[in-house]
């Protein structure tokens, strides 16, 4: 499994631009505590205060251990990135995605 330190990844993202709530699963308003943060060079999915996933503008994708920590977070992560939990685990195992190390 390929890894990257969270601090290194945050430097690569560049400056923060904005934050938006994700749409709720039932399509009625915003999902509480589920956010997409936009940076100069990519996007972050955050659940509560935990960094869950990162999509860089160059196509690279990263997931933390939180990507499958609960059914709710896993479901929103899947909607955000387009990959179900099983696929995300396989991507991390085969190197198509990089694991974010907490520091």
C-alpha positions, 0 to 999 in steps of 0.5 A: 500500500502506498502512503502519504503524510497528511501534512504533505498532501495538504501542502500539495493541495495549495490554498483553501478556496471554499467549503460546501455541505454535501447534499443529503442522501434523501436529496432534501437539503444539506447533509449535516457534518459532510463537507467538500472543501475546495483548494487550489489543486484539488478537493477534500471530503471531510466528515465531521472534522476528519479528512476522509478523501482527497481528489487532486486536479491531476487525477490522483486520489487518496483515502484515509482510514475514515473512508470506511469507519461507519456506514454513513461516512462510507456512503457519503464517501462513495457518493463523493468519489464515485467508488463503493467501499469494496472498490476503494479498498481494492484501489488502496491495495493495488496502488490506484489510490494512496493511503493518507497517514495521520501524524 
